[in-house]
Amino acid sequence: MPTSWLELDRVNLLHNVARLRALVQPAKIMAVVKANAYGAGAVPIATALAAEGVDAFAVASVPEAVELREAGVRARLLVLTYFAPEDVEAILTHDLRPAVFTLDAARWLSEAAAARQSTARAWVKVDTGLGRLGVPAEAAGRVLRRVAQLPALAVEGLFSTLAENPERSAEQMARLRRVRAELPALAGVPISIASSQGILSLRESYLDVVRPGLTLLGVASGAERLDAALAREADLRPVVTWKARVAYVKVVPRGEQVGYGPRAPLERATPIATLAVGWADGYAQTLAGSGHVLLHGRRCPVLAISANSAMVDVAGLDGVDVGAEAVLVGRQGAETIAAEEIARSIGSLYRVLATIPRAVPRAWS
């Protein structure tokens, strides 16, 4: 029996992808499941979406893509970031679509594919203004002409990433369009720039392909920068519930402390439930003193967090038993702890679930 685990709501996941498809049409969906689907579990999420007809996914690395292939996901898989020469064999064996943003990487693919008498397929990453990865937009046309001369390499698409700065979005999109327009041979090649935040903030960013990630899980980042009408139209529903078991229940006397380090003494005798989850299990230590969990459908303050334990004040609750289920993220009864609430305490929505170790079970509810 696990001490902490994630429950996935398939109905809500399929609702989210259906609403996003309707919102962005005629643009196509490329589901981003990097970082283990932001902690939800790349294999179960991608498998469920593929069964629903999603035919393209994006991951961060070649090993992430190979994991999906070995799990039976046959859809197109785009590897968004760097790959090394030693990754080329796996790219070709598993029919992956790597991101290319250097001539060296393009040559690695071309030479290895030619040796196999096959064709490698890649997407070219263009830096339109984020300053991270990608051929600078002003040089992309020149680089693409040289890539096009390589044998055994086909460019399947061009993509970039919005800086999520509304003042720059229009120019970023224009730069990507100009790159494609420079090469008539790429006239029919799809372009993509919008990820989750772009989908919910700028309809003009949809172009040919959008890349939703957290939105598929029913989570939206940067709410203050979203278009409220688009968010309502998307009607996202939460997919992940994170639970942990009560490992011990006790009353700590008045004047004692709960947790490591110098702490103020308790002002009253306090019933404490110790949950079998801590920072080593992905539950952020900064939630101590600010976060809550749900027990018996009630919000209970988190007093302290150690490596594998979280101590919770359960005053006012009757009959909290060892083995009881506490909800860290999700709904219990009429109460909800949303991922966005956790994010306000830890400073990042992306880390709410993504830091949960892979060993923690993930299963459909």
Secondary structure, 3 states (H helix, E strand, C coil): CCCEEEEECHHHHHHHHHHHHHHHCCCEECEECHHHHHCCCHHHHHHHHHHCCCCEEEECCHHHHHHHHHCCCCCEEEECCCCCHHHHHHHHHCCCEEEECCHHHHHHHHHHHHHHCCCEEEEEEEECCCCCCCEEHHHHHHHHHHHHCCCCEEEEEEECCCCCCHHHHHHHHHHHHHHHHHCHHHCCCCEEEEEHHHHCCCHHHCCCEEECCHHHHCCCCCHHHCCHHHHHHHCCCCCEEEEEEEEEEEEECCCCCCCCCCCCCCCCCEEEEEECCCHHHCCCHHHCCCCEEEECCEEEEEEEECCCCEEEECCCCCCCCCCCEEEEEEEECCEEECHHHHHHHHCCCCHHHHCCCCCCCEEEC
